[in-house]
Amino acid sequence: MSTFSITGHKDSPQPSYCQITTAKGVYNIPLDDIFFIECHQKKSFVHTKNGILILPVPLYRLKDVLPASLFQQSHRSFLVHLKNISHIDKQKDPWTISFFGYQEHAFISRSFRQQFMQAVSD
């Protein structure tokens, strides 16, 4: 059984990290270090500045606890940190998202385009 919590410094309006407790350990992940989260077969691959962390947690569970002001779903398998986006390429299908200092890309599917682009422009 996995449990989740988002914790921040008491003087900060935004939480600073996500704490995820699984059967194998407790993970403290700074929110600013997350580029995106990708889901495959009920496992979440958290792409961070320090590498990829694989968690036995489905994407919807992470989406429920991460701040919506920072994280937006761009595809049924992707949850993206909006502040780490460097470029959105609309010439490809699906659209691709690039990040500052990271070579991997996330995708924006047709069904999430309008909602995602609204979140980016806010």
C-alpha positions as CSV (number, residue, x, y, z in Angstrom):
1,M,0.0,0.0,0.0
2,S,1.4,3.4,-1.0
3,T,0.7,6.6,0.9
4,F,1.3,10.1,-0.4
5,S,1.8,13.5,1.1
6,I,2.8,16.9,-0.2
7,T,4.9,18.9,2.2
8,G,6.3,22.4,2.1
9,H,8.0,24.9,4.4
10,K,5.5,26.5,6.7
11,D,6.3,30.0,5.4
12,S,6.1,29.0,1.7
13,P,2.8,29.3,-0.1
14,Q,3.7,26.4,-2.4
15,P,4.7,22.9,-1.2
16,S,8.4,22.1,-1.7
17,Y,8.5,18.4,-2.0
18,C,6.4,15.3,-2.4
19,Q,6.8,12.4,0.1
20,I,5.8,9.0,-1.2
21,T,5.8,6.0,1.0
22,T,5.7,2.6,-0.6
23,A,6.4,-0.9,0.7
24,K,10.0,-0.6,-0.4
25,G,10.8,2.9,1.0
26,V,10.1,6.5,1.6
27,Y,10.9,8.9,-1.2
28,N,11.2,12.7,-0.8
29,I,11.1,14.3,-4.2
30,P,11.6,18.1,-4.5
31,L,8.8,19.3,-6.8
32,D,11.1,21.7,-8.7
33,D,13.3,18.7,-9.7
34,I,10.5,16.9,-11.5
35,F,10.3,17.4,-15.2
36,F,7.4,15.0,-15.9
37,I,5.8,11.7,-14.7
38,E,5.2,9.0,-17.3
39,C,3.0,6.0,-16.6
40,H,3.4,2.4,-17.9
41,Q,1.4,-0.6,-16.6
42,K,0.4,1.0,-13.3
43,K,4.0,2.2,-12.6
44,S,5.0,5.8,-12.6
45,F,8.4,6.8,-14.0
46,V,9.3,10.2,-12.4
47,H,11.7,12.0,-14.6
48,T,13.8,14.3,-12.3
49,K,17.0,16.3,-12.5
50,N,18.8,13.3,-10.7
51,G,17.4,10.6,-13.0
52,I,14.3,8.4,-13.3
53,L,12.6,7.1,-10.2
54,I,10.3,4.1,-10.7
55,L,7.3,3.9,-8.3
56,P,4.7,1.2,-8.1
57,V,2.0,3.9,-8.2
58,P,-0.6,4.6,-10.9
59,L,-0.5,8.1,-12.4
60,Y,-4.0,9.1,-11.2
61,R,-2.9,8.7,-7.6
62,L,0.0,11.1,-8.1
63,K,-2.2,13.5,-10.0
64,D,-4.6,13.6,-7.0
65,V,-1.9,14.8,-4.6
66,L,0.3,17.0,-6.7
67,P,-0.6,20.7,-6.9
68,A,-2.7,21.5,-10.0
69,S,-1.0,24.9,-10.3
70,L,2.3,23.2,-11.0
71,F,1.4,19.8,-12.6
72,Q,-0.9,19.3,-15.6
73,Q,-1.9,16.2,-17.4
74,S,-0.9,16.4,-21.1
75,H,-1.7,12.9,-22.2
76,R,-3.3,9.9,-20.5
77,S,0.2,8.7,-19.6
78,F,1.9,12.0,-18.8
79,L,1.8,14.5,-16.0
80,V,4.0,17.6,-16.7
81,H,5.6,20.2,-14.4
82,L,4.6,23.4,-16.1
83,K,7.5,25.6,-14.8
84,N,10.1,23.3,-16.3
85,I,8.8,23.5,-19.9
86,S,11.3,25.1,-22.3
87,H,9.5,24.4,-25.6
88,I,6.3,22.9,-27.1
89,D,6.6,21.6,-30.6
90,K,3.2,21.7,-32.4
91,Q,4.6,20.4,-35.7
92,K,4.6,16.8,-34.6
93,D,1.7,14.6,-33.8
94,P,1.4,14.2,-30.9
95,W,2.8,17.5,-29.9
96,T,6.1,17.2,-27.9
97,I,7.2,19.1,-24.8
98,S,10.9,19.8,-24.2
99,F,12.4,20.7,-20.8
100,F,15.2,22.9,-19.5
101,G,18.4,20.8,-19.3
102,Y,16.7,17.4,-20.1
103,Q,16.8,15.4,-23.3
104,E,13.6,13.3,-22.8
105,H,10.3,14.6,-24.1
106,A,6.7,14.4,-22.9
107,F,3.7,14.4,-25.2
108,I,0.4,16.3,-25.6
109,S,-2.4,14.3,-27.0
110,R,-5.3,15.7,-29.0
111,S,-7.8,15.2,-26.2
112,F,-5.6,17.2,-23.7
113,R,-4.4,20.0,-26.0
114,Q,-7.0,22.7,-25.1
115,Q,-6.9,22.1,-21.4
116,F,-3.1,21.9,-21.3
117,M,-2.5,25.0,-23.4
118,Q,-4.9,26.9,-21.1
119,A,-2.9,25.8,-18.1
120,V,0.4,26.9,-19.7
121,S,-0.9,30.3,-20.6
122,D,-2.2,31.0,-17.1
